[in-house]
């Protein structure tokens, strides 16, 4: 890194988070088109954006051309690339978590816990040791559920699965492991129940990958609005949370206090900034671009981008 850039980074890190800009000067969200981007944005090592929608997994190259990576109806939700560059996917329809190998074959990492099938794996995160944590909520119809609890699980290796959270979160959605594996952030989002949980929680992680449930800390509460969905973190430790609505969904979700967009929070839950996205529903985000300073946002089948002042993790 050039000396000038190193000094700039050092100065930036020394500033309080409140004083540091989130969005690059003059930048505004850009509508990249209604291309079916429903969920799961993930930036690949090859410099392409992957996302899910219309029952498939899609790939958008550096010039904006979109192509099918995995055709419908083998749908997916949360996506993430592991340190080896392999695509990990939550497949709610198939009730499993998979890994697409470099030769294109698919490895099932988890489809059962103690012999019972998952509800609908939703989102995932990976710690520094390669362990995968994923949420398993059940939205919509609840027939066919083989387990009563909705929770968060950890995959240590294909077929080796442990439950790390259960009733501590009403309905887990987005999940994120923090820098240095200190914390697990969990978006509790029961959006089809009046008075349901719409909160972002933080839990301490132990070295063995288990969660200290007694450490649970409420970071932010969206009250009667649309709760948190996808959660990401930038290089400064700030949280980027997709949440809110621009048009109410009565009787369950209000749009009065929390508009749709990306809520930027400090690690302690203080609201630092808000990036408004005018399309419902804002579901998730991912850092991309060569410098990881472009935030891609999925919302209502539309892809948005905005330039940031600091790169993502």
N, C-alpha and C positions, 0 to 999 in steps of 0.2 A: 504494500500500500504506500503511495507517495506520502511524504512527510506532511504536506498540507492537509491531505485527507485524514491522516492519522490524528493530527491535531484537532481537526474539526470534529472527528468522532469522539475524541477524548473530552472536548468541551461540551458536546451534546450530552454525553453520558453523565457529566457532572451537574448539568442543569436539572432542577426539579421537573418531574414529568408534566406538571401543570404548565410549565413555561415552554415546553417543547412543542413545536407544531406537529400536527398529525398529517394533514393534507399538504402537498407541495404548494408553494405560493402560486396563486391564480388557478389552481386545478379545480375542476368540477367533474362530477360523475358523467361519464360518456355512455350513451346507449349503443351497445355493440350489435343490437339486433334481436328480434324475437326468433331465436334459433332452437327453441326447445330446452333451454338451460334451466332445468327444474331444481337440481340439487347437486351436491357432491363435487364442487370444483376442486381440482387438484392439478398442480403444475408438475409436469414430468421432467426428468433429467434431460430429455431431448429438446426441451424448450417448447412443449405443446401443452395446451390446457385441455384437461379431460373433465367431462361433466356428465350427469345423468339426466334422463328425461325421455318421455314417451316409451318407457319400458326398455330402453337401451342405454348403452354407454357410448359417448361420442367424443371425438377428438378434434380439436381446433388447432390448426398449425400456425406458424409464425405470421403468415399473411392473411389469416382470418378464414381460411377454408375449412369447412367442417365435414367430417366423414364419420362413418360408423366404425366403432371399435368392436362393440359387441351388439349384435342385432337384437331387437325385441323378439320374443317376450321375456328374455332373460334379464329382467330389470335389476336396477341397483339403486342405492341411495348414497351413503357416504363413501368417498374414495380417498385413498392416500397412497403415496409411493413409499416403499420401505427403503432403508439405506442401500439396498442392492438394486434399486430401480425397478422393483416389481410392483405391479398394481394390486393393492389390497382393496377389496370391495365388500360392503355390506349389501346383502341381497335379501331384502325383506320378503319378496315373493317366494323365494326358495328357502327362506328361514335359515340362512347360513352366512358365514363369512368366508370369502375365497381369496386366493392369491393367483394371479395370472403370471405364469413363469415366462422366462424370456423366449422359450420356444413356442409360446402360445397356449400351452396346456394349462389346465386349471386345477389347482390343489384346494381341496376343502380344508380349511383351517379349523372350523368349528360349525357344527350343525345341531349339536345336542349338549345338554348339561345333565349329567346323571341319568342318561337314557331318555330324557324328554326333549322334544324339539323346542327351539327358541320361538319367540313370538314373531318378531320382525326386526332383525338387526338393522340399526338406523345410522349410527355415526361411529367413528373410530379415531384413535390416536395411538402413537407409538412412543415408547420411552427410549432412553439412550441405550438400553440393552436389547432393543428389538422386540420387547414384549408389547403385545397389542391389547388395548382396552377398547371395548365397544359397548354401546348401549343397546338395550333390547326392550323397547316399549311396545305397546299395542294400541294403535289408534284405530278408530272405526269399530267394526263388528268384533266382538270378543269371543265368538264361538270358535272352537278349534284350538283354544289355548290349552297347552299341556302342563303349564306351570301357572301358579297363582300370582307369583311375584313378577314385577317388571323391574329389571335391574341393570347393573353394569358388570361386565365380565372381563377377565384377563386371559389372553391366550399366550401360553409359554412356548408352545410348539404345536404342530398340527395334531388336533385331537386332545391336547392337554389344556383344559379350561377350568378356571376357578371363578366363582362369583365373588366380587369385591364389594358390591353395594346392592341392597335390596330395598327394604321399606324406608331407608334413610332419605330417599328421593321419591316423590310421588310418581313421576313418570319421566325417566331420564331420556334426554334427546342428545344434544351436542355434548361431546367430551373432549378434554384437552389435558395432556400432561405438560406441566410447566418446564421451564429451563431447569436443568440439573435434577430433574425428577423429584422436585420438592413437593409439588401439589398436583392433585387431580381436580380440574374444574368440571362441573357437571351442570348442564342446563336442565332444570326441572320444568317441564312444559306440558301441563295437562290442559290442552286448549279446547276440549269439548265437554267441559263441565263448569257450570257456574260456581265460582269460588275456587276453582282448581289452581294448583300451584303454577306460578309463572316466575320462577326465581333462578338466579345463578348462584350455585354453591361452590365452595372450595373445601377440599379435604386434604389432609396431610398424607403423603405417601411414605410408606416404609421401604427400606432397602430391598426387602424380599418381594416387593410389588403389591403387598396388601395395603388396605386403606385403614387409617385410624379414624373410625366412625365418630369418635368423641370429639374430633377436631373440627367437625362441620361448622362452616362459617358462611352466613348469608352475605353475598356481595352486592346484589341488586335485585329489586323486586318490581316487576312490571304490573303488579296489582291486577286489575281486571282487563288489561290489554293483551295483545298477543305476546306470549312469552318467548324466551330465548330459544333459538334453534342452533345453528352452527356457531362454533367458537374457535377463533384463531389467535395467535400471539405474534407481536412483532419483536424485533431484536432488542427492544428496550423493555420488554416484559409487559407491554400494554395489551389488553384484551380487546379483540374486535368481535362483537357479538351481533348476529343477525336477529332482529326482533321488531316488534311493533306492527301497526297496521295504518293504512291511509283511509280505509273504509271499514266501518265496524261490521262485525259478524255477530249480530244479536241472536240469541241472548247470551252467548258465551264470551265474546271478545269485543271490547270497546276500542275506539280509535281516538278518544278525546285527549288522553294525556301522553301517549307514547306512539308517535308516528313511525311509519315503516322505514327502516334503514339499518345502518351499522352503528351500534353504540360502542364507543371507545372508552374503556374503563381502565383505571389503574389496577395493579395487582390486589389492592385492598378494596376495590369496588367503587371508587369515586369516578363519576362521569366526567371525562376529560373533553370529549368532543362527540359530535353526531354527524354522520354522513347520510343525508336524506336520499332515499331511493323512491321514486314516485310510483313504482309498480308493486302491487301486492301479489304474492306474499314473498317477502324477503327471507330466503331460506338459509343461505350459507355464503361463505367467502373464502378466498385463497389468495396468497401472495404469489406473484409471478413476474415474468419479464426477466431479462438478463441480469438486472440488478435487484430483483425481488422487491421493487418499489411500486409495482402496479398491483392494486387490489382488485381482484375480479369478484363480482357479486352476482349470484343467481337469484332471480326474482320473477315469479309468474311466467316462466319460460323464456324470459328475456335476460340477456347477459349485459352487465354493466362493468365499467372499469373506471378507476380513479387513481391518479398518481399521488404517491405518499412522500412524506419528507424523510422517513426512515424505512429501511427494508424489513421484510418479514423474517422470521426465523429461518 
